[in-house]
Amino acid sequence: MNNKKIDYEEITKLVSFLEEKHLTHFELEVEGFKIKISRALPQVAAPAAVAVPAPAPQPESAQPAAQASPAAGEAPGAFHYITSPMVGTFYRAPDPTSPSFVEIGEEVKKSQTLCIIEAMKLMNEIESDLDGIVAEIYVENGKPVEYGQRLFAIRPAAA
């Protein structure tokens, strides 16, 4: 198998599989042959359209609703929202016995892990794409999330 080469058709099938399963990364290594495929998910209007149902989890608990109320009085651009890049299960910590990656009110740095989304037995770390303060966490630990669903509101750090 070391002399076997992968052909265009096999690569096309792998890319189709990635798209079909909504995966962003795929790696395979067999007997010295290694292939990595990554793709960026489109950042079009879909996240905004899908994000509309996201506030529904807030009324489940009085505490998150109270924490969200100061945000309602702030300017519309006061927050940056981290949305789910895939369908999966949301986890706030790397394992059940570890503390959460972040808490409300905590400062975060760009590229800092905020949570994990498990999709098809793969653990995908979701990172902050800016420095700031965690203003809201929209999803409960262990709950399913949809593509484009709001996960976090981050108040950007002053420039």
C-alpha positions as CSV (number, residue, x, y, z in Angstrom):
1,M,0.0,0.0,0.0
2,N,3.0,2.3,0.4
3,N,3.2,2.6,-3.4
4,K,-0.5,3.2,-3.9
5,K,-1.5,6.7,-4.9
6,I,-4.8,8.3,-4.3
7,D,-6.7,9.4,-7.4
8,Y,-8.8,12.4,-8.0
9,E,-12.1,10.4,-7.7
10,E,-11.1,9.2,-4.2
11,I,-10.3,12.8,-3.1
12,T,-13.6,14.0,-4.5
13,K,-15.4,11.3,-2.5
14,L,-13.7,12.4,0.7
15,V,-14.6,16.1,0.1
16,S,-18.2,15.0,-0.6
17,F,-18.2,13.1,2.7
18,L,-16.9,16.1,4.5
19,E,-19.7,18.3,3.1
20,E,-22.4,15.7,3.7
21,K,-21.5,15.2,7.3
22,H,-20.8,19.0,7.9
23,L,-17.2,18.3,8.9
24,T,-14.6,21.0,8.7
25,H,-11.5,18.7,9.1
26,F,-10.6,15.2,8.1
27,E,-7.3,13.4,8.6
28,L,-6.4,9.8,7.5
29,E,-3.1,8.0,7.9
30,V,-2.5,4.5,6.7
31,E,0.8,2.8,6.4
32,G,2.8,6.0,5.7
33,F,0.1,7.6,3.5
34,K,-1.3,10.7,5.1
35,I,-4.0,13.0,3.9
36,K,-5.6,16.1,5.6
37,I,-8.6,17.9,4.2
38,S,-10.0,21.1,5.7
39,R,-12.7,23.4,4.6
40,A,-14.1,26.6,5.9
41,L,-17.8,26.8,6.5
42,P,-19.5,29.7,4.6
43,Q,-20.1,32.7,6.8
44,V,-23.2,34.0,4.9
45,A,-26.5,35.2,6.3
46,A,-27.4,31.7,7.5
47,P,-26.0,32.2,11.0
48,A,-28.1,35.3,11.5
49,A,-31.2,33.6,10.2
50,V,-30.7,30.5,12.3
51,A,-29.7,32.5,15.4
52,V,-33.2,33.8,15.9
53,P,-34.4,30.8,17.9
54,A,-31.3,30.9,20.1
55,P,-32.7,33.2,22.7
56,A,-35.3,30.6,23.6
57,P,-33.0,28.8,26.1
58,Q,-32.7,32.0,28.2
59,P,-36.2,31.8,29.8
60,E,-35.4,28.3,31.1
61,S,-33.4,29.8,33.9
62,A,-34.0,33.1,35.6
63,Q,-30.2,33.6,36.1
64,P,-29.2,33.8,32.4
65,A,-32.2,36.0,31.7
66,A,-31.0,38.4,34.4
67,Q,-27.5,38.4,33.1
68,A,-28.7,39.1,29.6
69,S,-30.9,42.1,30.5
70,P,-27.9,44.6,30.8
71,A,-27.0,43.5,27.2
72,A,-30.4,44.5,26.0
73,G,-29.8,48.1,26.9
74,E,-26.4,48.3,25.2
75,A,-25.7,49.4,21.6
76,P,-26.5,46.7,18.9
77,G,-22.8,46.3,18.0
78,A,-21.7,45.9,21.7
79,F,-21.3,42.1,21.4
80,H,-19.6,39.7,19.2
81,Y,-21.4,36.4,18.9
82,I,-19.7,33.0,18.6
83,T,-21.9,30.6,16.7
84,S,-21.8,26.9,16.2
85,P,-20.0,25.9,13.0
86,M,-21.7,22.5,13.1
87,V,-24.5,20.3,14.5
88,G,-23.4,18.4,17.6
89,T,-23.3,18.2,21.3
90,F,-22.1,21.3,23.3
91,Y,-19.6,20.7,26.2
92,R,-18.3,23.5,28.4
93,A,-15.3,21.4,29.8
94,P,-12.9,18.9,28.3
95,D,-14.3,16.2,30.5
96,P,-16.9,15.8,33.2
97,T,-14.5,16.2,36.1
98,S,-12.7,19.3,34.7
99,P,-13.8,22.9,35.2
100,S,-15.5,24.8,32.4
101,F,-13.3,26.4,29.8
102,V,-14.9,29.8,30.5
103,E,-17.4,31.5,32.7
104,I,-19.6,34.6,32.3
105,G,-17.6,37.7,33.2
106,E,-14.3,36.0,32.4
107,E,-11.7,37.6,30.1
108,V,-10.8,35.6,27.0
109,K,-8.1,35.9,24.5
110,K,-8.2,35.3,20.7
111,S,-7.7,31.5,20.0
112,Q,-8.6,30.5,23.6
113,T,-10.9,27.4,23.7
114,L,-14.4,28.3,24.8
115,C,-16.1,24.9,24.5
116,I,-16.1,21.6,22.6
117,I,-18.7,20.4,20.1
118,E,-18.9,16.7,19.6
119,A,-19.9,15.7,16.2
120,M,-19.7,12.0,15.0
121,K,-17.5,11.1,17.9
122,L,-15.0,13.9,17.0
123,M,-14.3,16.6,19.6
124,N,-14.1,20.0,17.9
125,E,-12.7,22.8,20.0
126,I,-14.4,26.1,19.4
127,E,-12.1,29.1,20.0
128,S,-12.7,32.8,20.5
129,D,-11.9,34.9,17.5
130,L,-11.2,38.0,19.5
131,D,-10.1,39.3,22.9
132,G,-12.9,40.3,25.2
133,I,-15.2,39.4,28.2
134,V,-17.7,36.5,28.1
135,A,-21.1,38.3,28.5
136,E,-23.4,35.3,27.9
137,I,-23.3,31.6,27.5
138,Y,-26.5,30.5,25.6
139,V,-26.2,26.7,25.7
140,E,-26.3,24.3,28.7
141,N,-23.6,21.7,29.0
142,G,-24.4,18.4,27.2
143,K,-27.2,19.9,25.1
144,P,-27.5,19.6,21.3
145,V,-26.6,22.6,19.1
146,E,-27.5,23.4,15.5
147,Y,-25.3,25.0,12.8
148,G,-25.3,28.8,13.3
149,Q,-26.8,28.7,16.8
150,R,-25.4,31.3,19.2
151,L,-23.1,29.8,21.8
152,F,-21.4,32.8,23.4
153,A,-21.7,36.6,23.5
154,I,-18.3,38.3,23.8
155,R,-17.9,42.0,24.7
156,P,-14.9,43.0,22.7
157,A,-11.9,44.4,24.5
158,A,-11.3,48.1,24.1
159,A,-8.9,48.7,21.3
